[in-house]
Amino acid sequence: MSLYSHFANKEELLDLMYAEVALRLYADSEHDTWQAALEALCHQIRGVLLDHPRWLPLLSRPAFATVVPLRERIVRLMSVAFTPEDALSSVTNAALMALGLTTVELTFREPGGASALARRFERLREMTSDAGATEAYPVTQTAFSRMRQLDMSQNFADCVSMFVRGLQARPTIA
């Protein structure tokens, strides 16, 4: 039986697929604070996309607006300290940051799946470990001596944490 006997056209099928992916990206972990909910949202987005990297093209196509109850809940939690527009902007920016960082992580992979970013990190470490680099890049060399490797999971968690801490440090509404 033809797939299109169930759907009006390819666009309808893609729209339904997009809606299903959005439900997975914005699954609610039901945290009590906006900080925990926002961090969980970012990690959820990353986890879903790392598990299903071929969904990225689906997300990049024009699609209808999707109702996301989690967005409303986080904006409501944030509206105690932020204007509704700042809260919505913060949720949107957190989701875009998670999407962007994960897209970069997925894009910068070598054919075997290894991280090209990790390989670049190691080449930079080697470059700065030369005797001549000690004088030119002393702070970078010190930092490299204290870091074992580039850990994309830890980098992502750090970015999300810094984003949330930055929001917390903003003045609240009067």
Order of alpha helices (4+ residues) and beta strands (2+ residues): alpha-alpha-alpha-alpha-alpha-alpha-alpha-alpha-alpha
